[in-house]
């Protein structure tokens, strides 16, 4: 018997879809991803991007407070053993994701800790092949594989992730680590300028580091950056190394000139990569319609339908604009409801 619905992915979208699908008696099966070194390096381990963050201050329902006792009773002991002690700062990314996962399990969601490596969507039921070699059939599929932030690939950048290195100003910019401190944003497109402008609300100064001598951003966005008194644009510079220590996290950055000028070292407390995101859609190429950036195309306004009937998209895999945990969770709810109603309409 094929599964009623298989969910691929385990971020906020995937677990929310699982919660709603389970409560609708669809008995969802979630492929949360494999725990491998390849996935670690790619930023695609189980629990999604939120599991790679520290404090989460903007997810509704989690103000600062002592969640310690609740976490001990809500999350199974074997999962809790791998999580750091709670520090009264609201909720951390790993804690929030473990709570979502457990809530899905509480309603009967089944979980397989493997990747889906291939999908055959040419007929029904759909056929999915997992990284352990097993095959699974499904009447409906919810794709919630997310998108990973692009980084420069420096060892020092990796060392200080979540200790001053970030790829989301909206997610992290208001954290105490960055308030009234000098910050650096790397990039030259609209996203980089938006991140820099946003960070001026909190930073003492924002350095916008760009490898060329003019921004790739639209004219109006470039003008905003150049006219903002708290933004200093550093032209024709690339990041050579993120500087810092284990105790303090990021303390500076060394920039190399693309025009043979001397290296430049800046004292900063935060380093934001704003060089785009890559949606995790490689296994779907040629099987579901993607946009020019590789994101899943949604075919109907206010619905999660894709170009293949019975395949639904949730979260950042179809959202190049908002990329927030709360919007991903909301779309996970939508995808589960869409799948449930579609199955009912088809009598499946």
Buried (B, 14 or more C-beta within 10 A) or exposed (E): EBBBBBBBBBBBBBBBBBBBBBBBEBBBBBBBBBEBEEBEEEBBBBBBBBBBBBBBBBBEEBEEEEBEEEBEEBBEEEBBEEEEEBEEBBBBBBBBBBBBBBBBBEBBBBBBBBBBBEBEBEEBBBBBBBBEEEEBBBBBBBBBBBBBBBBBEBEBBEBBBBBBBBBBBBBBBBBEBBBEBBBBBBBBBBBBBBBBBBBBEBBEBBBBBBBEEEBBBEEEBBEBBEEBEBBBBBBBBEBBBBBBEEEEBBBBBBBBBBEEEEEBEBEBBBBBBBBBBBBBBEBBEEBBEBEEEBBBEBBEEEBBBBBBEBBBBBBBBBBBEBBBBBBBBBBBBBBBBBBBEBBEEEEE
